[in-house]
Amino acid sequence: LVHTVVDKLVGTPQLKKDFISELLDREGEPRVYKNQVEGKGVTEVTNVMVNVFSERNVLSVAVEVLRGANLGGFADQLGKSFCPLGWCGFSLNLDSDLHFVERFSRELIQEVTFMDALFKALLNKGVITPERDGNIKALPTRRKKLSALLCDDLQDEDKKNIFLSVLKEQHPDLRIIRISGGEGGP
């Protein structure tokens, strides 16, 4: 099913080129490499993505890549195609009623570069436990740490509000925080 929808959305040569270019430029692990997708059709590229990212994560990665390639309309279509299957997940950012932290999780992961003060404040406010703090800090990259925090630890509204409040307090100069204005929290 993923193959059919992706094929329909990026079926033109230029869209396929833009999608693959963004897929190759995508930061973080796991990664797709040029030799895995060069000269391949959409079905083969989708198979590579499923193998690299897993069936569970391929949709959110496809949406992320489409948005990164400035194909946000296609990203919305892809996400909506899978909503009846219950795949309207956290990272799709399709619903404007989502909390700011959910809608802008990708941007937060890209922009937030400080970690120690943030995690200390979240620990002190009870958002994360000391054990979880240690587990997150053991992750190899800043992006993986923030992804783990956003995806696993900020599941309820109160924790999202505390997180946003801490960010606003510690780093009001972040571009993404200026976007949030007064929304999503205290």
Contacts in CASP RR format, 6 or more apart in sequence:
PFRMAT RR
TARGET T0000
AUTHOR 0000-0000-0000
METHOD contacts of the structure
MODEL  1
LVHTVVDKLVGTPQLKKDFISELLDREGEPRVYKNQVEGKGVTEVTNVMV
NVFSERNVLSVAVEVLRGANLGGFADQLGKSFCPLGWCGFSLNLDSDLHF
VERFSRELIQEVTFMDALFKALLNKGVITPERDGNIKALPTRRKKLSALL
CDDLQDEDKKNIFLSVLKEQHPDLRIIRISGGEGGP
1 82 0 8 1.000
1 85 0 8 1.000
2 46 0 8 1.000
2 50 0 8 1.000
2 55 0 8 1.000
2 58 0 8 1.000
2 59 0 8 1.000
2 62 0 8 1.000
3 42 0 8 1.000
3 43 0 8 1.000
3 46 0 8 1.000
3 47 0 8 1.000
5 77 0 8 1.000
5 78 0 8 1.000
5 81 0 8 1.000
5 82 0 8 1.000
6 42 0 8 1.000
6 45 0 8 1.000
6 46 0 8 1.000
6 62 0 8 1.000
6 78 0 8 1.000
7 42 0 8 1.000
7 43 0 8 1.000
7 46 0 8 1.000
9 15 0 8 1.000
9 66 0 8 1.000
9 71 0 8 1.000
9 74 0 8 1.000
9 77 0 8 1.000
9 78 0 8 1.000
10 16 0 8 1.000
10 18 0 8 1.000
10 19 0 8 1.000
10 42 0 8 1.000
10 66 0 8 1.000
10 71 0 8 1.000
10 74 0 8 1.000
11 42 0 8 1.000
15 71 0 8 1.000
15 74 0 8 1.000
16 41 0 8 1.000
16 42 0 8 1.000
16 45 0 8 1.000
18 69 0 8 1.000
18 70 0 8 1.000
18 71 0 8 1.000
19 45 0 8 1.000
19 65 0 8 1.000
19 66 0 8 1.000
19 69 0 8 1.000
19 71 0 8 1.000
20 37 0 8 1.000
20 45 0 8 1.000
21 69 0 8 1.000
22 65 0 8 1.000
22 66 0 8 1.000
22 68 0 8 1.000
22 69 0 8 1.000
23 32 0 8 1.000
23 37 0 8 1.000
23 45 0 8 1.000
23 49 0 8 1.000
23 65 0 8 1.000
24 32 0 8 1.000
24 33 0 8 1.000
24 34 0 8 1.000
24 37 0 8 1.000
26 32 0 8 1.000
26 61 0 8 1.000
26 64 0 8 1.000
26 65 0 8 1.000
27 143 0 8 1.000
28 141 0 8 1.000
28 143 0 8 1.000
28 144 0 8 1.000
29 141 0 8 1.000
29 144 0 8 1.000
30 52 0 8 1.000
30 53 0 8 1.000
31 52 0 8 1.000
32 48 0 8 1.000
32 49 0 8 1.000
32 52 0 8 1.000
36 48 0 8 1.000
36 52 0 8 1.000
37 44 0 8 1.000
37 45 0 8 1.000
37 48 0 8 1.000
40 48 0 8 1.000
46 58 0 8 1.000
49 58 0 8 1.000
49 61 0 8 1.000
49 62 0 8 1.000
50 58 0 8 1.000
53 61 0 8 1.000
59 78 0 8 1.000
59 79 0 8 1.000
59 82 0 8 1.000
59 87 0 8 1.000
59 92 0 8 1.000
60 89 0 8 1.000
60 91 0 8 1.000
60 92 0 8 1.000
62 75 0 8 1.000
62 78 0 8 1.000
63 75 0 8 1.000
63 78 0 8 1.000
63 79 0 8 1.000
63 91 0 8 1.000
63 92 0 8 1.000
63 93 0 8 1.000
64 75 0 8 1.000
64 91 0 8 1.000
64 106 0 8 1.000
66 72 0 8 1.000
66 73 0 8 1.000
66 74 0 8 1.000
66 75 0 8 1.000
66 78 0 8 1.000
67 75 0 8 1.000
67 93 0 8 1.000
67 106 0 8 1.000
75 92 0 8 1.000
76 94 0 8 1.000
79 87 0 8 1.000
79 88 0 8 1.000
79 92 0 8 1.000
79 94 0 8 1.000
80 94 0 8 1.000
82 88 0 8 1.000
83 94 0 8 1.000
88 94 0 8 1.000
88 95 0 8 1.000
90 102 0 8 1.000
90 105 0 8 1.000
90 150 0 8 1.000
90 151 0 8 1.000
91 105 0 8 1.000
91 106 0 8 1.000
91 151 0 8 1.000
93 102 0 8 1.000
93 103 0 8 1.000
93 104 0 8 1.000
93 105 0 8 1.000
93 106 0 8 1.000
95 103 0 8 1.000
96 103 0 8 1.000
99 157 0 8 1.000
99 160 0 8 1.000
99 161 0 8 1.000
99 184 0 8 1.000
100 160 0 8 1.000
100 164 0 8 1.000
100 180 0 8 1.000
100 183 0 8 1.000
100 184 0 8 1.000
100 185 0 8 1.000
101 108 0 8 1.000
101 150 0 8 1.000
101 154 0 8 1.000
101 160 0 8 1.000
101 163 0 8 1.000
101 164 0 8 1.000
101 184 0 8 1.000
102 160 0 8 1.000
104 176 0 8 1.000
104 179 0 8 1.000
104 180 0 8 1.000
105 150 0 8 1.000
105 151 0 8 1.000
107 176 0 8 1.000
108 146 0 8 1.000
108 150 0 8 1.000
108 167 0 8 1.000
108 176 0 8 1.000
109 143 0 8 1.000
109 146 0 8 1.000
109 147 0 8 1.000
109 150 0 8 1.000
110 143 0 8 1.000
111 174 0 8 1.000
111 175 0 8 1.000
111 176 0 8 1.000
112 118 0 8 1.000
112 142 0 8 1.000
112 146 0 8 1.000
112 167 0 8 1.000
112 171 0 8 1.000
112 174 0 8 1.000
112 176 0 8 1.000
113 142 0 8 1.000
114 170 0 8 1.000
114 171 0 8 1.000
115 137 0 8 1.000
115 142 0 8 1.000
115 145 0 8 1.000
115 146 0 8 1.000
117 170 0 8 1.000
118 166 0 8 1.000
118 167 0 8 1.000
118 170 0 8 1.000
119 128 0 8 1.000
119 133 0 8 1.000
119 136 0 8 1.000
119 137 0 8 1.000
119 149 0 8 1.000
121 166 0 8 1.000
121 169 0 8 1.000
121 170 0 8 1.000
122 128 0 8 1.000
122 133 0 8 1.000
122 149 0 8 1.000
122 162 0 8 1.000
122 163 0 8 1.000
122 166 0 8 1.000
123 129 0 8 1.000
123 130 0 8 1.000
123 133 0 8 1.000
125 162 0 8 1.000
125 166 0 8 1.000
126 162 0 8 1.000
127 153 0 8 1.000
127 154 0 8 1.000
127 159 0 8 1.000
127 162 0 8 1.000
127 163 0 8 1.000
128 136 0 8 1.000
128 149 0 8 1.000
128 153 0 8 1.000
132 153 0 8 1.000
135 148 0 8 1.000
136 145 0 8 1.000
136 148 0 8 1.000
136 149 0 8 1.000
136 153 0 8 1.000
137 145 0 8 1.000
139 145 0 8 1.000
139 148 0 8 1.000
149 163 0 8 1.000
153 159 0 8 1.000
154 160 0 8 1.000
154 163 0 8 1.000
160 184 0 8 1.000
160 185 0 8 1.000
161 184 0 8 1.000
161 185 0 8 1.000
161 186 0 8 1.000
164 180 0 8 1.000
164 184 0 8 1.000
164 185 0 8 1.000
165 185 0 8 1.000
165 186 0 8 1.000
167 174 0 8 1.000
167 177 0 8 1.000
168 177 0 8 1.000
168 180 0 8 1.000
171 177 0 8 1.000
172 178 0 8 1.000
END
